[in-house]
Amino acid sequence: MLRRAHQISASVFEDSCRDVGLTPAQYGAMTVLHAQPGLDQSSLSRALGFDKVTVLRVLRVLENRGLVQRSPAPDNRRSLHLALTDPGRALLADARPLAEQAYQRLMDPLNQKQRLQFMDLLRQLTQGLERHARAPLVRAGVAAAGEKD
């Protein structure tokens, strides 16, 4: 059932965001980079809970579209900082209401009490299984510091 819910969730998001051409992973990366400009790829991976290879693929697409740029870190030339470009910020602004629309469509079958219960159960499930994740999830603000949640 979780796999099916994930498939439906991705489909609903992609349908809602078709006009801006973003996948859930791309939208997530852009949202984190908007909140935390200057993150490196490893920190972005931790913030999203994705492995580094997946994040690299997402970043390549966003960079090729001119939505994200990489620049050398001032304190470490071997490290690259990531930031949204002006077109990236504009596209994210266009995508936000579409992503919210997708979220509302996903939650439509549930009443308010059920939504709260559902989110609580998902939180319990993910926290209980986090140790099995290939890419542990950390809060975006903590990702920059390199600490785990």
C-alpha positions in Angstrom: 0.0 0.0 0.0 2.9 2.4 0.7 4.4 1.8 -2.7 1.0 2.4 -4.3 0.4 5.6 -2.3 3.9 6.8 -3.3 3.1 6.1 -7.0 -0.1 8.0 -6.8 1.5 10.9 -4.9 4.2 11.3 -7.6 1.6 11.1 -10.3 -0.6 13.8 -8.7 2.4 16.0 -8.1 3.6 15.6 -11.7 0.1 16.3 -13.1 -0.2 19.4 -11.0 3.4 20.7 -11.9 3.4 19.7 -15.5 3.3 23.3 -16.7 6.5 24.1 -14.8 8.1 20.8 -15.6 9.3 19.8 -12.2 9.4 16.4 -10.6 8.9 16.0 -6.8 12.7 15.5 -6.4 13.5 18.7 -8.4 10.9 20.7 -6.5 12.3 19.4 -3.2 15.9 20.3 -4.1 14.8 23.8 -5.2 12.8 24.3 -2.0 15.8 23.4 0.2 18.2 25.5 -1.9 15.8 28.5 -1.6 15.7 28.1 2.2 19.5 27.3 2.5 21.4 29.0 -0.4 25.0 27.9 -0.6 24.6 24.3 0.6 27.0 21.8 -0.9 25.8 18.6 -2.6 26.4 16.4 0.5 24.4 18.7 2.7 21.6 18.9 0.1 21.6 15.0 0.0 21.2 14.8 3.8 18.5 17.5 3.8 16.4 15.6 1.2 17.2 12.1 2.5 18.4 11.1 -1.0 21.7 9.4 -1.9 24.4 11.5 -3.5 24.0 10.0 -6.9 20.3 10.8 -7.0 21.0 14.4 -6.0 23.7 14.7 -8.6 21.2 13.6 -11.3 18.6 16.1 -10.0 21.1 18.9 -9.9 22.4 18.2 -13.5 18.8 18.6 -14.8 18.2 21.8 -12.8 21.6 23.2 -13.8 21.1 22.4 -17.5 17.7 24.2 -17.3 19.5 27.2 -15.8 17.6 26.9 -12.5 20.6 26.1 -10.2 24.2 27.2 -10.3 27.3 25.8 -8.7 30.1 28.0 -7.6 33.4 27.3 -5.7 33.1 27.8 -1.9 35.1 30.8 -0.8 36.8 28.9 2.0 37.3 25.6 0.1 37.8 25.6 -3.6 37.2 21.9 -3.8 33.7 22.3 -2.5 30.9 23.7 -4.6 28.1 25.8 -3.3 24.7 25.5 -4.8 22.2 28.3 -5.3 19.0 29.0 -7.3 19.4 31.4 -10.2 16.9 34.2 -10.8 15.0 32.0 -13.2 15.1 29.2 -10.6 13.6 31.4 -8.0 10.9 32.6 -10.4 10.0 29.0 -11.4 9.9 28.0 -7.7 7.5 30.8 -7.0 5.3 29.6 -9.9 5.5 26.0 -8.7 4.6 26.6 -5.0 0.9 27.0 -5.6 0.8 24.0 -7.9 2.6 21.8 -5.3 0.1 23.0 -2.7 -2.7 22.1 -5.1 -1.2 18.6 -5.4 -1.0 18.3 -1.6 -4.6 19.3 -1.3 -5.7 16.7 -4.0 -3.8 14.0 -2.1 -5.4 14.9 1.2 -9.0 15.4 -0.2 -10.1 11.9 0.7 -9.4 12.5 4.4 -11.2 14.8 6.8 -9.1 17.1 9.1 -9.0 14.6 12.0 -7.9 11.8 9.6 -5.2 14.1 8.1 -3.7 14.8 11.5 -3.8 11.0 12.3 -2.3 10.1 9.0 0.6 12.6 9.4 1.2 11.4 12.9 1.3 7.8 11.8 3.7 8.6 8.9 5.9 10.5 11.4 6.0 7.5 13.7 6.7 5.1 10.8 9.5 7.1 9.4 11.1 7.8 12.7 10.9 4.1 13.6 12.4 3.0 10.3 15.0 5.8 9.9 17.9 3.6 10.9 17.2 1.4 7.8 17.4 4.3 5.4 20.2 4.4 2.8 20.3 8.2 3.1 19.3 9.4 6.5 17.1 12.4 6.6 18.2 15.5 8.5 16.5 18.9 8.9 17.6 21.4 6.3 19.0 23.8 8.9 21.0 21.0 10.5 22.2 19.7 7.1 24.5 22.7 6.7 26.2 21.9 10.0 26.5 18.2 9.1 24.6 17.0 12.1 22.0 14.2 12.0 18.4 14.7 13.1 
